[in-house]
Every structure is written in C-alpha cells, then in structure tokens.
Amino acid sequence: VFSAMERPLEVRAERAWSRRLDNFSRSHNISRPLLAALLRDYEKAHGAGVRVEPRRPRWDYPGAFYFVGTVVSTIGFGMTTPVTLGGRVFLIFYGLVGCAATILFFNLFLERTITLLAYVLRWFHQRGLE
C-alpha cells in the first residue's frame, strides 16, 4: 500500500531533478560528473533529499516492507516516512492496528511456546521421578 501511494511522487521528483540537473549543467557550463561529485558530497553531509545517482527506491516493495516492520515493531527509525497526505493518514490507522496486532501475535506466540516448554519440562520431570 505504501509503495503504491509513495512511489509515484518519488518517480516524479527524480525526473524533475534530472531535468533540472541537466539544465543547470548546460547553462553554467559545468560538467555533469563534476556537478554530480559535488552533490554526492552534499548528500553525505546533509543526509537527506534527492539522490544524484540511481539507487534502490525507498518505496519499492522491500523498502515499504522494511518501513512497515519498523512501524509495527514500534522501532520507527525515521529514515523513511510517508510524504503524501494519503500515506500519512493511512500510517496513523495502520500503526494503531498494526502495533496492536503485533502485540497480540507475540503474546499468542509466547503463550504457546511457554505451554510447549511446560509440557517438555513436565515430561522430563516425570521420567526422572519414575
């Protein structure tokens, strides 16, 4: 869902940035590689914004899956956040339901694990007493 909502905006921003970079390079007679090197250094320093070279998009399926995992586990690293209004609104409701479902899942998982462990320990205990 997040990939479908966020990826189109990311693609449009990348296209617009590429056009602007080409225009700037031509109008200021700066070679594209030199300009790209400068912008890569800026990216390292600032740590945000549009990428100079193509990289894995943040909102492809693995990126969106990673984001969902950080939300429902309540880790929330903050490296990726929805930008669109629809993505933000969906995140609020998804976070509420997703966190509750994750807590329920782990509760049920641990309950079954403890029950299994109790049976195994009881079995060993009974075998040791006979």
C-alpha positions, 0 to 999 in steps of 0.5 A, a space after each residue: 500500500 505504501 509503495 503504491 501511494 509513495 512511489 509515484 511522487 518519488 518517480 516524479 521528483 527524480 525526473 524533475 531533478 534530472 531535468 533540472 540537473 541537466 539544465 543547470 549543467 548546460 547553462 553554467 557550463 559545468 560538467 555533469 560528473 563534476 556537478 554530480 561529485 559535488 552533490 554526492 558530497 552534499 548528500 553525505 553531509 546533509 543526509 537527506 533529499 534527492 539522490 544524484 545517482 540511481 539507487 534502490 527506491 525507498 518505496 519499492 516493495 522491500 523498502 515499504 516492507 522494511 518501513 512497515 516492520 519498523 512501524 509495527 515493531 514500534 522501532 520507527 527509525 525515521 529514515 523513511 516516512 510517508 510524504 503524501 497526505 494519503 500515506 500519512 493518514 493511512 500510517 496513523 490507522 495502520 500503526 494503531 492496528 498494526 502495533 496492536 496486532 503485533 502485540 497480540 501475535 507475540 503474546 499468542 506466540 509466547 503463550 504457546 511456546 511457554 505451554 510447549 516448554 511446560 509440557 517438555 519440562 513436565 515430561 522430563 520431570 516425570 521420567 526422572 521421578 519414575 
